[in-house]
Amino acid sequence: MVNLPKGTKDVLPKDSYKWQYLEKTARKVAGIFGALEIRTPTFEHTEVFLRGVGNTTDIVNKEMYTFLDKGERSITLKPEGTAGVARAFVENGLSNLPLPAKLYYITPCFRYERPQAGRLREFHQFGIEFIGSKDAGIDAEVILLAKSFFDELGIKNLTLYINSIGCKECRKNYQAALREYLKANYDSLCDLCKERYHTNPMRILDCKNPECKKITAGAPKILDYLCDDCKDHFEKVKSLLSLANVEYQIDAGIVRGLDYYTKTVFEFVSNNIGAQGTVCGGGRYDDLLEQFGGNNMPGIGFAVGLERLLLLMENAGVLIPNSNAIDLYIANIGEKEYEKAFVIAKDLRDKGYAVEIDHMGRGIKSQFKFADKIKAKYVGVIGEDELSRGVIKLKNMASGEEKDVLTQNIEEEIR
Ligand code: HAM
């Protein structure tokens, strides 16, 4: 037997309705906010992620599925959605569309990480990118969109953490202050953080190593280093969230694992799915598009990890409706009865009803058992007697009520 690769999952027929429900809800909520779908390739030239995600990040340094194709080009499976959207936005001249451009996507992503609950090597994101406005109102709207998605799914108990990591200018001053603070404890940092000290010290704030955590506990806070413009921006985001009655906590430790962020960053975190509790992460990226040769156009977005979301919903017992139910199962025995059932099934399917009949030569009892297993809403029986009277014996499986119904009236009954 050949097994699936580590960190990947099959979605089996018994579970696919859950994915369809998540995707349908994502599309619905994105639509309510005026977003349209964008689909970009599953793989890109590696450079897209070097420029976009940034070459001091864990994603680029350790986690990308990169290979040479047969034409010796370096290709990478997308580790996230934003860089590809930014590339496509510039390449297709989407800045000529009415702005802000409101885009969404549902996409597989690939990261070579150590698999654990909620962390896979192939996972799926529902992502949003609103491009073209630097207004703080769009930050608040993007956060509200994520919140609406969770509300629509009936998910409670997520905590929204927000922070501002400022613009290039604020960060220059902050990084200098942070290096100065960390200098005294440099030798106690983990090896990775020693590297980060030189390349991107803010990433040290994200390190899970207990020793590094202890060191960074008293580190200077980025919020104390924001320029006036970034400070005003963050104040406005906060006041709009409050106006919309959205609860949030400020967490100066959120720096996010990708290089493109500026100003607002945020995460929605659950405490009931273990260590990988961040179901949604996002933020503003005002300097990303120019990396792809575009006009300097601001943007903001987020991505929700759908596997984590499902885990969270299952752990919290949130109901996921199954819309794949069968409306009617027609049990039958005998050649003529089968033909009648076959024709009724065809006519009702033509009208959009989900109808099943037996193709396995089962006895009547096991046909009932099967109907029960597939959760048919109604079961109809056609035996010799029913056939001669032009009726079907129809049972409502929820109420248990049973009655004879003329075959031409079945639709009225099961509607
Ligand atoms: P990210 O924080 O790297 O951000 O990922 C977003 C979400 O994807 C995470 O919160 C998590 O739910 C899910 N995720 C990440 N890695 C894995 C994994 N290995 N297994 C399962 N789920 C995972 C981004 O990707 C940004 N592109 C988000 C964004 C869009 N920022 C602006 N626009």
Boltz pocket constraint, residues with backbone or C-beta under 6 A from the ligand:
constraints:
  - pocket:
      binder: B
      contacts: [[A, 79], [A, 80], [A, 81], [A, 82], [A, 83], [A, 111], [A, 113], [A, 118], [A, 119], [A, 120], [A, 121], [A, 122], [A, 123], [A, 124], [A, 125], [A, 127], [A, 128], [A, 129], [A, 257], [A, 258], [A, 278], [A, 279], [A, 280], [A, 281], [A, 282], [A, 283], [A, 284], [A, 300], [A, 301], [A, 302], [A, 303], [A, 304], [A, 305], [A, 306], [A, 307], [A, 308]]
      max_distance: 6.0
